[in-house]
Amino acid sequence: MGNPAPDTYKVSATYGDGYRCMGVCTVVGPKAVEKAHRVAEAILSRTRRIFQKTGLPDFTQTHVHVVGSGSSYIHGADSGDSREVCMWLGVRHTHKQALGIFSRELAPAGTGMAPGFTSLIGGRPSVSPVLRLFSFLYPKNKLPVSIHLNGELVKTLDYSGCGTGIASQLEDEREGEGCARGDCIYRLEQLAYLRSGDKGNSANIGVIARHPDFLPYIRRALTTDVIRNYFGHFLEDTSTIERYELPGIRALNFVIGDCLGGGGVASLRIDPQGKAYAQMLAEYELIGLPEFPSEHLQKN
């Protein structure tokens, strides 16, 4: 059973919000992760000194990520044997010329800084404008729609009272109903299909049980608090987490607000669209479950 058409249009607009520049450089050899962080700090420090001398303001945002160190996970980077990584360095600024200076300061990393740094991947990075997404709902009765044919008015659409709004969030209160206890531990990917994506600065993670018997256990284990703790390092003070039920396909959908660092081209992160969030959640372990038939689990 669905809902009637809402009485609002969904509007998606964009607006300019400064500029960004991102450079990627590979690092090979012992202490590669530490070298990547030190060089990133040095580049930012050198560029800031030039800003001060030329009267330019500081960066509005900086982001350093060492790809290959495992730092996408909340437990932090595991740099034990990382001898080949990528330094991902992204910055934002209100002035385009400031990021031109930053781009030029990246070049010496491969020739005059820590040993093991190679050349910049793709060459010297370019400066691009930041376009942020702004979405809102607009009442249909304030935007009349007229249909014309051969210059003559055929019909004016009347949307007054056409709906009651958006579907409300569903939180199932039967947590744990029908769940037996056991001694087994399963990774979420063994029990469910997962997929994630973005909408502006928000991400959603869909979790579909591989078998109907799995859904009560997944529902019991994956609360909004669990998701908040698992992705806490990506969240902002304004972040919200909502869980929706899709019983027709034995699924849950988690909507995480303000978790992509701006999202899309406004983000400096390696995953600005949350495409990896589902794969990261796939590793979550469900503890204390009974043994399930192997034919219902993920095939190796």
Residue pairs with C-beta under 8 A, 6 or more apart in sequence:
3 163
3 164
3 166
3 167
4 162
4 163
4 164
5 162
5 163
6 137
6 162
6 163
6 164
6 165
6 166
7 139
7 140
7 141
7 159
7 160
7 161
7 162
7 163
7 164
7 165
8 137
8 138
8 139
8 140
8 165
9 137
9 138
9 139
9 140
9 143
10 135
10 137
11 135
11 136
11 137
11 138
12 133
12 134
12 135
12 200
13 133
13 134
13 135
13 136
14 131
14 132
14 133
14 134
15 131
15 132
15 134
16 129
16 130
16 131
16 132
17 130
17 131
17 132
17 266
18 60
18 92
18 93
18 94
18 129
18 130
19 92
19 93
19 94
19 95
19 96
19 99
19 127
19 128
19 129
19 130
20 90
20 91
20 92
20 93
20 99
20 127
20 128
20 129
20 130
20 265
20 266
20 268
21 90
21 91
21 93
21 99
21 102
21 103
21 125
21 126
21 127
21 128
22 88
22 89
22 90
22 91
22 125
22 268
23 89
23 90
23 103
23 106
23 120
23 124
23 125
24 67
24 86
24 87
24 88
24 89
24 120
24 121
24 122
25 39
25 86
25 87
25 89
25 106
25 109
25 110
25 117
25 118
25 119
25 120
25 121
26 84
26 85
26 86
26 87
26 117
26 118
26 121
27 35
27 36
27 39
27 84
27 85
27 86
27 87
27 114
27 116
27 117
27 118
28 83
28 84
28 116
28 118
29 35
29 83
29 115
29 116
30 83
30 116
32 68
32 79
32 82
32 83
32 84
32 85
32 116
33 66
33 68
33 69
33 77
33 79
33 82
33 85
34 79
35 114
35 115
35 116
35 117
36 64
36 66
36 69
36 85
36 86
36 87
37 64
37 66
38 114
39 87
39 109
39 113
39 114
39 117
40 64
40 87
40 89
41 64
42 113
43 89
43 102
43 105
43 106
43 109
44 59
44 62
44 89
44 91
46 105
47 101
47 102
47 105
48 58
48 59
50 56
50 101
50 105
51 57
51 58
51 98
51 101
54 101
56 93
56 95
56 97
56 98
56 101
57 93
57 94
57 95
57 98
59 91
59 92
59 93
59 98
60 92
60 93
60 94
61 91
61 92
61 268
62 89
62 90
62 91
62 92
62 268
63 88
63 89
63 90
63 91
63 261
63 268
63 269
64 87
64 88
64 89
65 71
65 72
65 88
65 90
65 269
65 270
66 77
66 79
66 82
66 85
66 86
66 87
66 88
67 85
67 86
67 87
67 88
67 270
68 82
68 84
68 85
68 86
69 77
69 78
69 79
69 82
69 85
70 76
70 77
70 78
70 79
70 82
71 77
72 270
72 271
72 276
72 280
73 280
74 229
74 230
74 231
74 232
74 233
86 121
87 109
87 117
88 270
89 106
90 268
90 269
91 99
91 102
91 268
92 130
92 268
93 99
93 102
96 127
99 127
100 127
103 124
103 125
103 126
103 127
104 124
106 120
106 124
106 125
107 120
107 124
109 117
109 120
110 117
110 118
110 119
110 120
128 265
130 262
130 265
130 266
131 264
131 265
131 266
132 262
132 266
133 200
133 201
133 263
133 264
133 266
134 200
135 199
135 200
140 159
140 162
141 159
141 160
144 156
144 157
145 156
145 157
145 159
146 153
146 155
146 156
146 157
147 153
147 154
147 155
147 156
147 157
148 154
169 242
169 243
169 244
170 244
170 245
171 243
171 245
172 219
172 245
174 216
174 219
175 219
175 220
175 223
176 216
176 220
177 216
178 216
179 216
179 217
179 220
180 290
181 288
181 289
181 290
182 288
182 289
182 290
182 291
183 288
184 288
184 289
184 290
184 291
184 292
185 285
185 286
185 287
185 288
185 289
186 285
186 286
186 289
186 292
186 297
187 282
187 283
187 284
187 285
187 286
188 194
188 207
188 218
188 221
188 222
188 281
188 282
188 283
188 284
188 285
188 286
189 282
189 283
189 298
190 210
190 297
190 298
191 209
191 210
191 211
191 214
191 217
191 218
191 286
191 292
191 297
191 298
192 207
192 208
192 209
192 210
192 214
192 218
193 207
193 208
193 210
194 205
194 206
194 207
194 208
194 278
194 279
194 281
194 282
195 205
195 206
195 278
196 203
196 204
196 205
196 206
196 274
196 275
196 276
196 277
196 278
196 279
196 281
197 203
197 204
197 273
197 274
197 275
198 204
198 260
198 263
198 264
198 272
198 273
198 274
198 275
199 263
200 260
200 263
200 264
201 257
201 258
201 259
201 260
201 261
201 262
201 263
201 266
201 267
202 255
202 256
202 257
202 258
202 259
202 260
202 263
203 255
203 256
203 259
203 260
203 273
203 274
203 277
204 253
204 254
204 255
204 256
204 274
205 227
205 253
205 254
205 256
205 274
205 277
205 278
205 281
206 251
206 252
206 253
206 254
206 278
207 218
207 222
207 251
207 252
207 253
207 254
207 278
207 281
208 249
208 250
208 251
209 215
209 218
209 250
209 251
210 296
210 297
210 298
211 292
211 296
212 250
213 292
213 296
214 250
214 292
214 296
215 250
217 286
217 289
218 252
218 286
219 245
219 252
221 284
221 286
222 243
222 252
222 254
222 284
223 243
224 241
224 242
224 243
224 254
226 284
227 241
227 243
227 254
227 256
227 281
228 235
228 239
228 241
230 280
230 281
230 284
231 256
231 259
231 277
231 280
234 259
234 260
234 261
235 256
235 258
235 259
236 258
236 259
238 257
238 258
239 256
239 257
239 258
239 259
240 255
240 256
240 257
240 258
241 254
241 255
241 256
241 257
242 254
242 255
243 252
243 253
243 254
244 252
244 253
244 254
244 255
245 251
245 252
245 253
246 252
246 253
256 274
256 277
259 274
260 267
260 269
260 271
260 272
260 273
260 274
261 267
261 268
261 269
261 272
262 268
262 272
263 272
263 273
264 272
264 273
265 272
266 272
271 277
